Amino acid sequence: MSGGFIVEASDDDEESIPVQNIPTSNNTSVKDAASAPGPDGLSPLPPGVAAFDPVTLFEARVKEDPRGDMDAWLNLMAEHRGRSRLDELRKVYHRFLEVFPQSSDIWVQWIELELGLDNFVDAEQLFGRCLMTVPNIKLWTVYLNYIRRRNDLTNDSSGQARRTVTQSYEFVINNIGVDRDSGDVWLDYVQFIKNGPGQIGGTGWQDQQKMDQLRKVYHRAINVPMSTVNTLWKEYDQFEMGLNKVTGRKFIQERSPGYMSAKSGNIALDNITRSLHRVNLPRLPPAPGFDGDTEYRGQVELWMKWIDWEKDDPLVLKEEDPKAYTQRVMYCYKQALMALRFWPEMWVDAAEWCFQNDIRESELEMGTQFLVQGIAANPQSVLLALKYADRIESTYPGKEGDRSEYAQAVRKPYDAILDTLYGMGDKVKERERLEVSTLKQAAAQDPEMQQSIEDKDNDNGKSKLSAGEERIKAIQHAYAAESQLLSRTISYIWIALARAMRRIQGKGNQTEGGLRKVFTDARHKGRLTSDVYVAVALLESVVYKDPVGAKIFERGARLFPNDEEFMIEYLKFLHSKDDTTNARVVFETCVNRLISKPETLAKARPLYAYFHKYESQYGELSQISKLEERMAELFPEDPSLKYFAERFSSDRFDPVHTPIIVSKAVQMRPKKDMPTIDEPSSFEDNSGPMRQEHSPRPQFTRATASPKRPFGIDDDEQNPPKRVARGVSPLKGAAGRRLDQQRRNQTSALHRDITFLLGILPPAHTYDSQRLMAPNLVSLLRDTPLPDYMSWKALTGGQYRHHSQMQMHTRQASGDLARPMSPYGQGQASSSGYRNSPLAGGYQAPGSNWGSVQGNYPPGQYGGQR
């Protein structure tokens, strides 16, 4: 074909696709501009270098944290791009895409760089490396634009260019046509067919071929839930009805269910993905409890909702078109893994679904491919390594053949994760050494810090640490916790490997393999916790009844003398062998060693708890009492009842909190269904119904449960009145009066809408603004002195003192209700505003006809009659 190519192989492996497997315009081999590796080693930055050479700073940051420091990668690319260092930029692109092979934005930048320089051969090779592993709309659109650029349709006399572009469109649609953002690609494809040779509605073979091709594309497009599905359906409707109304109605009626499913699916996906960020520059997941953790896990939940929606098959494809159903679920998993590349659970979930449905592509088991790619992205993931090893062990084809080859195949994932974790442990030690040495050098150069180191004693004679030493101690403590976590993880991987090798090769020996070979290798590599010794000892004792198990426990007791968890397991082992004498010796030796130092006293608590439980079940009362006295002396903060209750408690019984019901009427009274503002008062405290005071405010009547309904509109056909069954007649006599009295004394339930409002309001403790102190406000109003009227009149002359600087904010009353001469107004008649209005006309207010009032009050005030 004339310039352009189509990727025909379907390979989801993240490795580069060989050039010879891709049809291109010519088979000329090209240099790989990005094959040069990045700098292998960087010397420590001299002072001030970073300020003058940002590239060196970014390179150092990338080397230190290649998967976490995304900003350093992007800034490094921007620096090379801004300085037009294209060769260096290509090297950075290559190194970046080795770490993030599915970052479509970077692939697009690199390809557009080559296309801008007319390096078409290099661009084709980049397309071959990324297209099949990066299902991204933008990347595939760039590929389509490149194909159309290389195939000129205006001078296509033979039709070869149009056939090439058509094949490219089909290739793109088959791979990313199910994407909910692929609407523009579908519309572009439809327009491309319309612009082709032939006339819609014509009778020639070329016209018929064009209509068939267009109808086929419409049928596929209107079944995809995407934003342009309504537009495509309208175009399809016009297309069919424009050809023949009779057959058009038939086609539209047949395709209408698929369109309605796609339309409803698009609405559902809009709701699911409204807050979803479909990024392709993956970030490492924040640790639980740290910045960004909630947002990251929220994105994971949204992706899982989308995947679950596809699995539930709302488009009804599983039975009618299982291939399309599988393609949609797989595509959704691949989209999720582009954003959640460093989330191992997503890789495992995708692999598990493929295993359950036996998904294969190009004779490759896609579940295994997901696990392999997930391990490449997360080499430190224990979950992925264990899942992959379990898959190999359960499906290895040559189980009955050479057991050594079988064992080597199973052991390979374990060795890979162990090598990664041991390397991480070495880096932790190196970082700790560098930070501590840097602080010590800074302390040696600081005279004040040096003086504080020399003067360590305070007035009481107790030693104290300087600020530098405190910081060094904190750093060492943090790195110790990190190293302990790595050691525990490494230990449990060795345990899993030992159990797997025992299943395959049995007990074995120290040279030929099996359980004992793994234990020997683990001790040789180091960084083990006591868990390895416990697991191997129990395997030797329980499975093979070998006395070597006891020797392993004895060896572990010498290596981990202050490990309370190991000692408890050792005691359990001795008790299982009925060796109570040695168990008591081990217990006394260990607790005496732990309680001798204040820093290890807390470790003795679980040992005492275990031995107290054992003595409570199988020992004598005198021994139990002595043990409780020792525990009370060592741990006085524990409640005295706790030790006594522990004698009789179990996982299913607690003598302290066992609820024995004496009176169901009192102890098991059901709670109210409807919440009320005030709790109902007791029946005994109510002497009778409260008399409601007269108030000018409107009275809110209590809602009744009467079945009667208000009169409705007789001709309301859409909302006819409903027939409500009549309620039960009230009881008569004393029983009826008593129930009515209780019902009147109870506080009425809130309205349904008010109950809903109270339910959605946040709790009171979440209000963090200034609170209104109601008691203080009432006290202020109560204690503020107010003069009586006579004093006020004698002081002010019965009029307000108006201040020009102060504006009076009073409510303007209506003319028929206001008091014109009220001391609380502004001293003007209420109708003055109307008199001054241009609408007043010649209206004259009638003269007042108020009678005189005792007390010399002005008319209209304080009880004056109108």
C-alpha positions in Angstrom: 0.0 0.0 0.0 1.1 3.6 -0.5 2.7 4.7 2.8 1.0 3.4 5.9 0.5 0.2 7.6 -2.1 -1.8 9.6 -1.2 -3.7 12.8 -2.6 -7.2 12.4 -1.2 -9.0 15.3 -3.2 -8.9 18.6 -0.7 -9.1 21.4 -1.3 -7.6 24.9 2.2 -8.2 26.0 4.0 -5.0 27.1 7.2 -5.9 25.2 7.9 -4.2 21.9 6.4 -5.8 18.8 9.0 -6.9 16.3 9.1 -4.8 13.2 9.0 -7.7 10.8 5.5 -8.7 12.0 4.1 -5.3 10.9 3.3 -4.6 7.3 4.8 -1.3 6.3 5.4 0.7 3.2 8.9 -0.6 3.0 10.8 -3.1 5.2 13.9 -0.9 5.7 15.2 -1.4 9.2 15.5 1.8 11.2 17.7 2.8 14.1 16.1 2.8 17.5 16.7 6.3 18.6 15.5 5.5 22.1 17.6 2.4 22.7 20.4 4.2 24.5 20.1 3.6 28.2 19.9 6.4 30.7 22.7 7.4 33.0 23.6 4.4 35.1 25.3 6.3 37.9 25.1 9.9 39.2 27.6 11.3 41.6 26.3 13.3 44.5 25.3 16.8 43.5 27.8 19.5 44.4 26.4 22.5 46.3 24.7 24.9 43.9 24.7 22.6 40.9 20.9 22.1 41.0 20.4 25.9 40.8 22.4 26.2 37.6 21.6 22.8 35.9 18.0 21.7 36.4 18.5 18.7 34.1 21.0 17.2 36.6 18.6 17.8 39.4 15.8 16.1 37.6 18.0 13.2 36.6 19.0 12.6 40.2 15.3 12.7 41.3 14.4 10.2 38.5 17.2 7.9 39.5 16.2 8.0 43.2 12.4 7.5 42.6 11.6 6.4 39.0 8.1 5.3 39.7 7.0 7.9 42.2 8.5 11.2 41.0 6.3 11.8 38.0 6.9 15.5 38.1 10.6 15.0 37.7 10.0 13.0 34.5 7.7 15.6 33.0 10.0 18.5 33.9 13.0 16.6 32.5 11.2 16.2 29.2 10.1 19.8 29.2 13.7 20.9 29.7 15.1 18.9 26.8 12.2 19.9 24.6 12.7 23.6 25.4 16.4 23.3 24.6 15.7 21.4 21.4 17.8 18.4 22.5 15.9 15.9 20.5 18.3 13.0 20.9 18.3 13.4 24.7 14.5 13.8 24.6 14.2 10.5 22.7 16.3 8.8 25.4 14.1 10.2 28.2 11.0 9.1 26.3 12.4 5.6 26.0 13.4 5.3 29.7 10.0 6.7 30.8 8.0 4.3 28.7 10.0 1.4 30.1 8.6 2.3 33.5 5.1 3.5 32.3 4.5 1.5 29.0 0.8 2.4 28.8 1.2 6.2 29.2 -0.6 7.2 25.9 0.1 10.9 26.3 3.9 10.3 26.2 3.5 7.9 23.2 1.5 10.6 21.4 4.2 13.3 22.2 6.9 11.0 20.8 5.0 10.0 17.7 4.0 13.6 16.9 7.7 14.6 17.4 8.7 12.1 14.7 5.8 13.0 12.4 6.7 16.7 12.7 10.2 15.9 11.5 8.8 13.6 8.7 10.5 10.6 10.3 7.7 8.3 9.1 9.6 5.1 9.5 10.4 5.8 13.1 6.8 6.8 13.7 5.6 3.5 12.2 7.9 1.6 14.6 6.5 3.5 17.5 3.0 2.7 16.4 3.9 -1.0 16.3 5.3 -0.8 19.8 2.3 0.8 21.5 -1.0 0.4 19.6 -1.9 -3.1 20.7 -1.0 -2.5 24.4 -2.5 1.1 24.8 -6.2 1.2 24.0 -6.5 5.0 24.1 -8.7 7.1 21.8 -6.2 9.9 21.3 -3.4 7.5 20.3 -5.6 5.6 17.9 -6.9 8.9 16.4 -3.3 9.9 15.8 -2.8 6.6 14.0 -5.8 7.2 11.8 -4.7 10.7 10.9 -1.3 9.3 10.0 -2.9 6.7 7.7 -5.0 9.4 6.0 -2.0 11.7 5.7 0.0 9.0 3.9 -2.8 7.9 1.6 -4.0 10.7 -0.7 -7.6 10.2 -1.6 -7.8 13.0 -4.1 -5.5 11.4 -6.6 -6.6 7.8 -5.9 -7.4 6.6 -9.4 -6.9 2.9 -8.5 -8.8 3.0 -5.2 -5.9 1.5 -3.3 -5.6 4.5 -0.9 -9.3 4.3 0.0 -9.1 0.6 0.6 -6.2 1.2 2.9 -8.0 3.9 4.9 -11.1 1.7 5.1 -9.1 -1.2 6.5 -7.5 1.2 9.0 -10.9 2.4 10.1 -12.1 -1.2 10.5 -8.9 -2.0 12.4 -9.5 0.9 14.8 -13.2 0.2 15.3 -12.5 -3.4 16.1 -10.0 -2.4 18.8 -11.4 0.7 20.4 -14.9 1.0 19.0 -16.5 -0.1 22.3 -15.0 2.9 24.1 -17.7 5.3 25.4 -15.6 8.2 24.0 -15.3 6.7 20.5 -18.3 8.6 19.1 -16.1 11.0 17.0 -14.4 8.0 15.4 -17.7 6.4 14.5 -19.0 9.7 13.1 -15.8 10.2 11.1 -16.1 6.7 9.7 -19.7 7.3 8.6 -18.7 10.6 7.0 -15.8 8.9 5.2 -18.2 6.3 3.7 -20.6 9.0 2.6 -17.9 10.9 0.8 -16.9 7.7 -1.1 -17.8 6.9 -4.6 -21.4 6.0 -5.2 -24.8 7.6 -4.7 -27.1 6.8 -1.7 -30.4 5.7 -3.2 -28.8 4.8 -6.6 -29.3 1.6 -8.4 -25.8 0.8 -9.5 -23.6 -1.9 -7.9 -21.4 0.8 -6.4 -24.4 2.6 -5.0 -25.7 -0.6 -3.4 -22.3 -1.4 -2.0 -22.1 2.0 -0.4 -25.5 1.7 1.2 -24.8 -1.8 2.5 -21.5 -0.6 4.0 -23.1 2.4 5.6 -26.0 0.4 7.0 -23.5 -2.1 8.5 -21.6 0.7 10.3 -24.8 2.2 11.6 -26.0 -1.1 13.0 -22.7 -1.5 14.9 -22.5 2.1 16.1 -26.1 2.4 17.5 -25.4 -0.6 19.9 -22.5 1.2 21.6 -23.3 3.3 24.7 -21.5 6.5 23.9 -22.3 10.2 23.9 -23.1 10.3 20.1 -25.5 7.4 20.1 -28.5 9.7 19.7 -26.9 11.6 16.8 -26.1 8.3 15.1 -29.6 7.0 15.6 -31.2 10.1 14.1 -28.8 9.8 11.1 -29.7 6.2 10.7 -33.4 6.9 10.9 -33.1 9.5 8.1 -30.9 7.2 6.1 -33.4 4.3 6.2 -36.5 6.4 5.7 -34.9 8.3 2.8 -34.3 5.0 1.0 -37.7 3.3 1.5 -40.2 4.0 4.2 -41.6 0.5 4.3 -38.3 -1.3 4.6 -36.9 1.6 6.7 -39.6 1.1 9.3 -38.8 -2.6 9.4 -35.1 -2.0 9.9 -35.7 0.7 12.5 -38.1 -1.5 14.4 -35.5 -4.3 14.4 -32.7 -2.1 15.7 -34.7 -0.1 18.2 -34.1 -2.4 21.2 -30.4 -2.3 20.7 -30.4 1.5 20.5 -32.6 1.8 23.6 -30.2 -0.4 25.5 -27.2 1.6 24.3 -29.0 4.9 25.2 -29.9 3.7 28.7 -26.4 2.3 29.1 -24.9 5.6 28.2 -27.0 7.3 30.9 -25.9 4.7 33.4 -22.2 5.1 32.5 -22.6 8.9 32.8 -23.7 8.5 36.3 -21.0 6.0 37.2 -18.1 7.8 35.6 -19.1 11.4 36.4 -16.3 11.7 39.0 -13.9 9.2 37.3 -10.5 10.4 36.1 -9.4 8.4 33.1 -5.7 9.3 33.4 -2.9 7.4 31.7 0.0 8.8 33.8 -0.4 6.4 36.8 0.5 7.4 40.3 1.6 5.3 43.2 -1.2 4.7 45.7 -0.8 6.7 48.9 -0.3 4.8 52.1 -3.5 4.3 54.2 -4.1 7.4 56.3 -1.9 9.7 54.3 -2.6 12.5 51.9 -4.6 11.5 48.8 -5.5 8.0 50.2 -9.2 8.7 50.3 -9.3 10.2 46.8 -7.3 7.3 45.3 -9.4 4.7 46.8 -12.5 6.5 45.7 -11.2 6.3 42.1 -10.6 2.5 42.6 -14.2 2.1 43.7 -15.5 4.0 40.7 -13.4 1.8 38.4 -14.8 -1.3 40.1 -18.3 0.0 39.7 -17.8 0.4 36.0 -16.3 -3.1 35.7 -19.2 -4.6 37.7 -21.6 -2.8 35.5 -20.1 -4.4 32.4 -20.0 -7.8 34.1 -23.7 -7.5 34.9 -24.4 -7.3 31.2 -27.1 -4.6 31.0 -26.6 -4.5 27.2 -27.7 -8.2 27.1 -24.7 -9.4 25.1 -23.6 -12.4 27.1 -26.2 -14.7 25.4 -26.6 -13.0 22.1 -23.0 -11.9 21.4 -20.6 -13.4 23.9 -17.6 -12.2 21.9 -18.8 -8.6 22.2 -19.5 -9.1 25.9 -16.0 -10.4 26.5 -14.5 -7.6 24.5 -16.3 -4.9 26.6 -15.2 -6.4 29.9 -11.6 -6.8 28.8 -11.5 -3.3 27.4 -12.8 -1.9 30.7 -10.2 -3.8 32.7 -7.4 -2.5 30.3 -8.7 1.1 30.8 -8.7 0.7 34.5 -5.2 -0.7 34.5 -3.9 2.3 32.6 -4.9 4.5 35.5 -4.3 1.9 38.3 -1.1 0.4 37.1 0.3 0.3 40.6 -2.8 -1.2 42.3 -2.1 -5.0 42.4 -5.7 -5.9 43.4 -6.9 -4.8 40.0 -4.4 -7.0 38.1 -5.4 -10.0 40.2 -9.1 -9.3 39.7 -8.6 -9.1 35.9 -6.6 -12.3 35.9 -9.2 -14.1 38.0 -12.0 -13.1 35.7 -10.0 -14.4 32.7 -9.3 -17.7 34.5 -13.0 -18.1 35.3 -14.1 -17.4 31.7 -11.2 -19.1 29.9 -10.2 -15.9 28.0 -7.5 -16.4 25.4 -6.1 -14.2 22.7 -3.7 -15.5 20.0 -3.5 -18.8 22.0 -2.3 -16.9 25.0 -4.0 -17.3 28.4 -5.0 -13.7 29.2 -5.2 -14.4 32.9 -1.5 -15.4 33.0 -0.6 -12.4 30.8 -2.3 -10.1 33.3 -0.3 -11.6 36.2 3.0 -11.4 34.3 2.4 -7.7 33.3 1.2 -6.9 36.8 4.4 -8.3 38.3 6.4 -6.3 35.8 4.6 -3.2 36.9 4.7 -4.1 40.7 7.7 -6.2 41.3 7.3 -5.7 45.1 3.7 -6.9 45.2 3.4 -10.0 47.4 -0.1 -10.6 46.2 0.8 -10.9 42.5 3.7 -13.1 43.2 1.7 -15.5 45.4 -1.2 -15.6 42.8 1.2 -16.3 40.0 3.0 -19.1 41.9 -0.3 -20.6 42.9 -1.5 -20.6 39.3 1.7 -22.3 38.1 1.4 -24.9 40.9 -2.2 -25.7 40.1 -1.9 -25.8 36.3 1.6 -27.1 35.6 1.4 -29.6 32.8 4.2 -31.9 33.9 3.2 -32.6 37.5 3.8 -36.3 37.2 7.1 -35.9 35.4 10.4 -34.5 36.8 9.5 -33.0 40.2 12.6 -30.8 40.2 11.5 -29.0 37.0 8.1 -28.6 38.5 9.6 -27.2 41.7 11.8 -24.8 39.8 8.8 -23.5 37.9 6.8 -22.9 41.0 9.8 -21.4 42.9 10.5 -18.8 40.2 7.9 -16.2 41.3 9.0 -16.6 44.9 12.6 -16.0 44.1 11.7 -12.9 42.1 9.8 -11.2 44.9 12.4 -12.2 47.4 15.2 -10.7 45.4 13.2 -7.5 45.0 12.5 -7.2 48.8 16.0 -8.0 49.7 17.2 -5.2 47.4 14.7 -2.8 49.0 16.1 -3.7 52.4 19.6 -2.9 51.3 18.4 0.5 50.0 16.7 1.2 53.3 19.9 0.5 55.2 21.9 2.7 52.7 19.5 5.6 53.1 19.6 5.3 56.9 23.4 5.4 56.8 23.5 8.4 54.6 21.0 10.4 56.6 22.7 9.6 59.9 26.1 10.5 58.6 24.9 13.7 57.2 23.4 14.7 60.5 26.5 13.8 62.4 28.6 15.9 60.0 26.3 18.8 60.5 26.5 18.4 64.2 30.3 18.4 64.1 30.3 21.6 62.2 27.7 23.4 64.4 29.4 24.8 67.6 26.1 25.1 69.5 25.2 21.6 68.7 28.7 20.4 69.7 28.4 22.2 73.0 25.0 20.5 73.7 26.6 17.2 73.0 29.4 17.8 75.5 27.0 19.1 78.1 24.6 16.2 78.5 23.8 16.3 82.2 21.0 18.4 83.6 20.5 19.7 87.2 19.2 16.3 88.4 22.2 14.4 87.0 20.2 12.6 84.4 21.5 12.4 80.9 19.6 14.2 78.1 20.0 14.0 74.4 20.7 17.0 72.2 18.5 18.1 69.4 20.7 16.5 66.8 20.8 13.2 68.7 17.1 13.3 69.1 16.7 13.7 65.4 19.1 10.9 64.7 17.3 8.6 67.1 14.0 9.4 65.4 15.4 8.6 62.0 16.8 5.3 63.2 13.5 4.4 64.8 11.6 5.2 61.6 14.0 3.1 59.5 13.9 0.3 62.0 10.1 0.1 61.6 10.5 0.0 57.8 13.1 -2.7 58.1 10.9 -4.7 60.4 8.0 -4.6 58.0 10.3 -5.8 55.2 11.7 -8.6 57.3 8.2 -9.8 58.3 7.1 -9.7 54.6 10.2 -11.6 53.6 9.6 -14.2 56.3 6.1 -15.0 55.3 7.2 -15.4 51.7 9.8 -17.9 52.8 7.0 -19.7 54.8 4.8 -19.9 51.7 7.7 -21.2 49.6 8.5 -23.8 52.3 4.9 -25.1 52.2 4.8 -25.2 48.4 8.1 -27.1 48.2 6.9 -29.5 50.9 3.8 -30.3 48.8 6.0 -30.8 45.7 9.2 -32.4 47.0 8.3 -33.4 50.5 10.7 -33.1 53.4 13.8 -33.1 51.2 17.2 -32.3 52.5 19.6 -29.4 52.6 21.0 -30.0 49.1 18.3 -31.6 46.9 15.3 -29.4 47.7 12.1 -29.7 49.6 11.2 -28.1 52.9 14.6 -28.3 54.5 16.4 -26.9 51.5 14.1 -23.8 51.7 14.8 -23.4 55.4 18.5 -23.6 54.8 18.3 -21.0 52.0 16.2 -18.7 54.2 18.7 -18.8 57.1 21.5 -18.2 54.7 19.8 -15.1 53.2 18.9 -13.7 56.6 16.4 -10.9 57.6 14.1 -13.5 59.1 11.7 -13.1 62.0 10.7 -15.8 64.4 7.6 -16.7 62.2 9.8 -18.8 59.9 11.1 -20.9 62.8 7.6 -21.4 64.1 6.2 -22.5 60.7 9.0 -24.9 59.8 9.1 -26.4 63.3 5.3 -27.1 63.2 5.6 -28.6 59.7 8.3 -31.0 60.9 6.4 -31.9 64.0 2.8 -32.1 62.7 3.3 -33.5 59.2 6.4 -35.7 59.7 6.2 -36.3 63.5 9.9 -35.5 63.6 11.7 -34.4 66.8 13.6 -31.9 64.7 10.6 -29.6 65.3 11.5 -29.3 69.0 15.1 -28.5 68.2 14.0 -25.7 65.8 11.9 -24.2 68.6 14.9 -24.4 71.0 17.1 -22.7 68.3 14.5 -20.0 67.9 14.3 -19.4 71.6 18.0 -18.6 71.7 17.8 -16.3 68.6 14.6 -14.5 69.7 14.7 -14.4 73.6 12.5 -11.3 73.8 9.9 -12.2 71.2 6.8 -12.7 73.1 4.8 -14.1 70.1 7.4 -16.7 69.5 7.5 -17.7 73.2 3.7 -18.1 73.2 3.9 -20.4 70.2 6.7 -22.3 71.9 4.5 -22.8 75.0 1.6 -24.0 72.9 3.9 -26.5 71.2 5.2 -27.8 74.6 1.6 -28.0 76.0 0.5 -30.0 72.9 3.3 -32.5 73.7 2.1 -32.6 77.4 5.5 -31.3 78.4 4.2 -29.0 81.2 7.4 -29.0 83.2 9.5 -27.5 80.4 6.6 -25.2 79.5 6.7 -23.7 83.0 10.5 -23.4 82.9 10.3 -21.6 79.6 7.5 -19.3 80.9 9.3 -18.4 84.1 12.7 -17.8 82.3 11.1 -15.6 79.7 8.9 -13.4 81.9 11.7 -12.9 84.5 13.9 -11.7 81.7 11.2 -9.4 80.3 10.1 -7.8 83.6 13.7 -7.1 84.6 13.7 -4.1 82.2 11.0 -1.4 82.1 11.2 -1.2 78.3 10.3 -4.9 77.9 7.7 -5.1 80.7 4.8 -4.7 78.3 5.9 -7.7 76.3 5.3 -9.9 79.4 1.6 -9.1 79.4 0.5 -11.5 76.6 2.7 -14.3 78.1 1.0 -13.9 81.5 -2.4 -13.8 79.7 -1.8 -17.0 77.9 -0.4 -18.9 80.9 -3.2 -17.6 83.1 -5.7 -18.9 80.6 -4.0 -22.3 80.4 -3.9 -22.6 84.3 -7.5 -21.6 84.5 -8.5 -24.5 82.2 -6.1 -27.2 83.4 -4.3 -26.0 86.6 -5.0 -25.8 90.3 -6.8 -22.9 92.0 -3.7 -22.1 94.2 -1.6 -21.7 91.1 -4.2 -19.5 89.5 -4.5 -17.2 92.5 -0.7 -16.8 92.7 -0.5 -16.0 89.1 -3.3 -13.4 89.4 -1.4 -11.8 92.3 1.7 -11.5 90.2 -0.2 -10.0 87.4 -2.0 -7.5 89.7 1.4 -6.4 91.0 3.0 -6.0 87.6 0.0 -4.4 85.9 -1.9 -2.5 88.6 -3.9 -0.5 85.9 -5.8 -3.6 84.9 -9.3 -4.0 86.6 -9.3 -6.7 89.3 -12.4 -8.2 87.8 -10.7 -8.8 84.5 -8.5 -11.7 85.7 -11.4 -13.4 87.5 -13.6 -13.1 84.4 -10.8 -14.4 82.1 -11.0 -17.8 84.0 -14.4 -18.6 82.7 -14.6 -16.6 79.4 -14.2 -18.0 75.9 -14.7 -16.9 72.4 -18.5 -17.6 72.7 -19.1 -16.7 76.4 -18.4 -13.8 78.6 -19.5 -14.0 82.3 -19.5 -10.2 82.7 -21.5 -9.1 79.7 -23.9 -12.0 79.3 -27.4 -10.4 79.0 -29.9 -12.3 81.1 -33.3 -10.9 80.6 -35.5 -10.7 83.8 -38.3 -8.6 82.5 -39.0 -8.3 78.8 -41.5 -5.5 79.4 -38.8 -3.3 80.9 -35.6 -4.5 79.4 -36.7 -5.2 75.9 -39.0 -2.2 75.3 -38.9 -1.4 71.5 -37.7 2.0 70.4 -39.9 4.5 68.7 -40.2 4.3 65.0 -40.6 8.1 64.5 -38.1 10.5 66.2 -39.6 13.4 68.1 -38.0 16.6 69.4 -39.0 16.0 73.0 -39.1 12.7 74.8 -42.6 11.8 76.0 -43.1 12.3 79.7 -43.9 9.4 81.9 -47.6 8.5 82.4 -47.3 8.8 86.1 -45.9 12.3 86.0 -48.9 13.6 83.9 -51.8 14.6 86.1 -53.9 15.6 83.1 -53.9 17.2 79.7 -52.2 20.6 79.5 -54.4 23.6 78.9 -53.3 25.5 75.9 -52.9 29.2 76.5 -54.6 31.7 74.3 -52.2 33.2 71.8 -52.6 35.5 68.8 -50.3 33.2 66.8 -51.9 30.6 64.4 -52.3 27.2 66.0 -50.9 24.2 64.3 -53.3 21.4 64.6 -52.1 17.8 65.1 -52.3 15.5 62.1 -54.9 12.9 62.5 -55.1 9.4 61.1 -58.6 9.9 59.7 -59.4 8.1 56.5 -61.4 11.0 55.3 -59.9 13.0 52.4 -60.5 16.5 51.1 -62.8 17.1 48.2 -61.1 16.7 44.9 -61.8 17.9 41.4 -64.6 15.8 40.0 -63.2 15.8 36.4 -59.6 15.1 37.4 -59.0 12.0 35.3 -55.2 11.9 35.7 -55.3 12.0 39.5 -58.6 10.4 40.6 -59.3 10.3 44.4 -58.1 7.1 46.0 -60.4 5.0 48.2 -59.0 4.6 51.7 -60.2 1.9 54.0 -62.0 3.2 57.0 -60.0 2.8 60.2 -61.0 0.8 63.3 -63.6 2.5 65.5 -62.2 3.7 68.8 -62.9 1.7 72.0 -65.7 2.8 74.2 -66.0 3.1 77.9 -63.1 3.3 80.4 -60.6 1.5 78.1 -61.3 3.9 75.3 -60.9 7.0 77.6 -57.6 5.6 79.0 -56.1 5.0 75.6 -57.3 8.4 74.4 -55.7 10.0 77.5 -52.4 8.3 76.8 -52.5 9.3 73.2 -53.1 12.9 74.1 -50.2 13.0 76.6 -47.7 11.6 74.0 -45.8 14.1 72.0 -47.0 14.1 68.4 -44.7 12.6 65.8 -43.0 14.9 63.4 -44.1 15.3 59.9 -42.5 13.0 57.3 -40.7 15.9 55.6 -39.4 17.3 58.9 -38.2 13.8 59.9 -36.3 13.5 56.5 -34.7 16.9 57.0 -33.6 16.0 60.5 -32.2 12.8 59.2 -30.0 14.4 56.5 -28.7 17.2 58.7 -25.1 16.7 59.9 -24.5 15.8 63.6 -24.2 18.7 66.0 -20.5 17.9 66.8 -19.5 18.6 63.2 -20.4 22.3 63.5 -17.1 24.0 64.1 -18.1 27.7 63.9 -18.9 30.1 66.6 -21.9 28.8 68.6 -24.7 30.9 70.0 -24.7 30.8 73.8 -28.4 30.9 74.5 -28.1 31.2 78.3 -25.7 34.2 77.9 -28.2 35.9 75.5 -31.1 35.4 77.9 -29.0 36.7 80.8 -28.1 39.8 78.8 -31.7 40.5 78.0 -32.7 39.9 81.6 -30.0 42.0 83.2 -30.1 45.0 80.9 -31.8 47.9 82.7 -34.7 49.5 80.9 -36.2 52.9 82.1 -40.0 53.1 82.6 -42.1 55.3 80.5 -42.3 58.3 82.9 -38.5 58.4 83.3 -38.0 58.1 79.6 -40.5 60.9 78.9 -38.9 63.2 81.5 -35.5 62.6 80.0 -36.3 62.9 76.3 -39.5 65.0 76.2 -41.4 62.1 74.6 -39.5 62.3 71.4 -36.5 60.3 69.9 -33.2 62.1 69.6 -32.2 61.8 65.9 -28.6 61.5 65.1 -27.4 62.4 61.7 -24.6 59.8 61.8 -27.0 56.9 62.7 -29.6 55.5 60.4 -32.7 54.0 62.1 -33.7 50.6 60.7 -37.4 50.2 61.5 -40.0 48.3 59.8 -42.5 50.4 58.0 -46.0 49.4 59.1 -49.1 49.6 57.1 -51.2 52.7 57.5 -54.1 51.0 59.2 -52.1 49.2 61.8 -49.3 51.5 62.7 -49.2 53.7 65.7 -48.4 57.2 64.4 -47.0 58.6 67.7 -45.4 55.4 69.0 -42.2 56.1 70.9 -40.7 53.1 69.1 -41.2 54.7 65.6 -39.6 57.8 64.1 -42.2 60.2 65.3 -44.1 60.5 62.1 -47.6 59.5 61.0 -47.8 56.1 59.3 -49.7 57.6 56.3 -47.0 60.2 55.6 -45.3 58.0 53.1 -48.6 57.7 51.1 -49.4 61.4 51.4 -46.1 62.3 49.9 -46.6 59.8 47.1 -47.6 61.1 43.6 -50.4 58.5 43.7 -52.0 60.2 46.7 -54.0 62.7 44.7 -56.2 65.0 46.7 -57.0 62.5 49.4 -57.3 64.0 52.9 -56.9 61.8 55.9 -59.9 61.9 58.2 -59.6 63.6 61.5 -59.0 61.5 64.6 -62.0 60.7 66.6 -60.3 59.0 69.6 -61.7 59.4 73.0 -59.7 60.5 76.0 -57.9 58.0 78.0 -57.0 58.0 81.6 -53.4 58.5 82.4 -52.7 61.4 80.1 -51.4 59.1 77.4 -51.3 60.4 73.8 -54.0 59.1 71.6 -53.3 55.7 70.1 -50.8 54.6 72.8 -50.9 52.1 75.6 -54.5 51.0 75.3 -56.0 54.1 73.7 -59.3 53.6 71.9 -59.7 54.4 68.2 
